[in-house]
Amino acid sequence: MEFVTIIYLLIFIIFVLVAVAVLQIRMAGIKIKDFVGFIQANEMLEKLYKFSKRYNVMSPQEQVIFLAEAEKVFAAYDKIPSMVWEEEYRKYSEVLQAYQNIRVTRWSQDQSQK
């Protein structure tokens, strides 16, 4: 009987902790859906950060994929206050720099072909 009571108590504590976390996210003015998207974008930022180191040797197909994924990450980060992701700012800025360089390179290639 005591074992069942302990399990119910632990489940109750877990629900309370989740409710408090959701409440804090909502009080910060962030929608839960946006926050979940931010967490997923944060994982993608790690991958894009690794790719940004070698953007000079990417194939055109890889560049297009990089650009599309980077735009998704930027959109997710725009919905979240910068104070939440200030620890990831260096990675974000390096991915942004690679994104801009690829866009300029692709634009100049398109202009030279015309």
C-alpha positions in Angstrom: 0.0 0.0 0.0 2.8 2.4 0.8 4.4 1.6 -2.5 1.3 2.6 -4.4 1.1 5.9 -2.4 4.7 6.7 -3.3 4.1 6.1 -7.0 1.0 8.3 -6.9 3.0 11.0 -5.1 5.8 10.8 -7.7 3.3 11.1 -10.6 1.7 14.1 -8.9 5.1 15.8 -8.5 5.9 15.2 -12.1 2.7 16.7 -13.3 3.2 19.7 -11.0 6.8 20.2 -12.4 5.5 20.0 -16.0 2.7 22.5 -15.2 5.2 24.9 -13.6 7.5 24.7 -16.6 4.6 25.3 -19.0 3.4 28.2 -16.9 6.9 29.8 -16.9 7.1 29.4 -20.7 3.7 31.0 -21.1 4.6 33.9 -18.7 7.7 34.6 -20.8 5.3 35.3 -23.7 6.3 32.1 -25.7 3.8 29.8 -27.2 4.4 26.1 -26.3 4.4 25.2 -30.0 7.1 27.8 -30.7 9.2 26.5 -27.8 9.0 22.9 -29.0 10.0 24.2 -32.5 12.9 26.1 -30.9 14.1 22.9 -29.2 14.0 21.0 -32.5 15.7 24.0 -34.3 18.4 23.9 -31.6 19.2 20.3 -32.5 19.3 21.3 -36.2 21.6 24.3 -35.4 24.2 21.8 -34.1 24.2 20.0 -37.5 24.2 23.2 -39.5 27.1 24.5 -37.4 29.2 21.6 -38.5 28.2 22.0 -42.1 28.9 25.8 -42.0 32.6 25.0 -41.4 32.8 23.5 -44.9 30.3 25.6 -46.9 33.0 26.3 -49.5 33.2 22.7 -50.6 29.4 22.0 -50.6 27.8 20.8 -53.8 25.0 22.9 -55.2 22.4 20.4 -53.9 24.0 20.5 -50.4 23.9 24.3 -50.5 20.2 24.3 -51.3 19.5 21.9 -48.5 21.7 24.0 -46.1 19.8 27.2 -47.1 16.4 25.6 -46.6 17.3 24.1 -43.2 18.9 27.3 -42.1 15.8 29.3 -42.9 13.7 27.0 -40.8 16.2 27.4 -37.9 16.2 31.2 -38.2 12.4 31.3 -38.3 12.2 29.2 -35.1 14.8 31.4 -33.3 13.0 34.6 -34.3 10.0 33.5 -32.3 12.0 33.1 -29.1 13.5 36.0 -27.1 17.2 36.2 -27.5 17.9 35.9 -23.8 16.8 32.3 -24.0 19.3 31.3 -26.7 22.2 33.7 -25.9 24.5 30.7 -25.2 24.0 29.5 -28.8 24.6 32.9 -30.3 28.1 32.1 -31.6 26.9 29.0 -33.5 23.8 30.9 -34.7 26.0 33.8 -36.1 28.4 31.4 -37.8 25.5 29.5 -39.5 24.1 32.9 -40.5 27.4 34.0 -41.9 27.7 30.8 -44.0 24.1 31.2 -45.1 24.8 34.8 -46.3 28.0 33.7 -48.0 26.2 30.9 -49.9 23.4 33.2 -50.9 25.8 35.8 -52.2 27.8 33.1 -54.1 24.7 31.6 -55.6 23.3 35.1 -56.6 26.6 36.1 -58.2 26.6 32.8 -60.2 23.1 33.4 -61.3 24.0 36.9 -62.4 27.0 35.8 -64.3 25.0 33.2 -66.2 22.5 35.8 -67.5 
